[in-house]
């Protein structure tokens, strides 16, 4: 009851109001820190996924080039129009 009276008399300068504000700031700060943490983790995951995709694409294009060369060797076409 004394806290209520003090809050009614002093308003925002009362002890109860100051404690409430401090808790509110602390809670919002923790939430902000949490958002930053998980945003950084998500960005790291995305970057890792993009790197894996790029490596897979490079590996596939190298495989395709190798298949093209192997197919040309097997075909036996010497470029003169005659098959050997």
N, C-alpha and C positions, 0 to 999 in steps of 0.2 A: 504494500500500500504506500509505503514511503517513496518507493521508486516511481510510482505513478504520480504522486504529488510533485516530486522533484521534476519529473518530465513535463508536467503541466506548467510549472513555474518557470523553468529555465529553457524549455523547448529543445532546440538542437544542441545547446550547451550542457545539457544534463549528462550525467555519467552513463545512464542507460542508452541514450541516443549515441553517445560517442563509442560505446562498446559495440552497439549494433552496426555502426558505420565501419568500425575497424574489422569486424567479422565479415561484413559484406565485401569490403575491399580485398581481404585475404582470400575469400571464396572466388571472387572474380579473377584475381591474379592466378590462383591455382587452375582455374578453368582455361585461362589464356595460355598458361604454360603447357597444359595438357594438349590443347589444340595445336600448339607449335610442335610438340613432340610427335604427335601422330601425323601431322602434315609432313614433317621431315621423313618419317618412316615410310609414308606412302610415296613420297618423291623418290626415295632410295629404291623402293620396290619397282616403281615405274622405270627408273633408269636401268636397273638390272634386267628387267624384262625387255626393254628396247635393245640393250646390248646383245641379249641372247637372240632376239629376232634378227638383228643385223648379222650376227655370226652365222645363223642358220641360212640366211639369204646368201651370204658370201659362199658358204659351203655348197649350197645348191647350184649357184652359178658356176663355181669351179667344177662341180661334178658334170654339169651340162656341157661345159667346154671340153672336158675330158671325153665325154661320150661322143661329141661331134668329131673330135680328132680320131677317136677309135673307129667310128663309123666310116670316116673318109679312108682310113688305112685298110679297112676290111673290104670296102667297095672295089678296090683295085683299079679305079679310074685314074689313069696317069695324066689326064687332062688333054690327051690327043684324040679322044673320041673312040679309042680302041680298048676293048677289055682284054686283060691279059690272062 
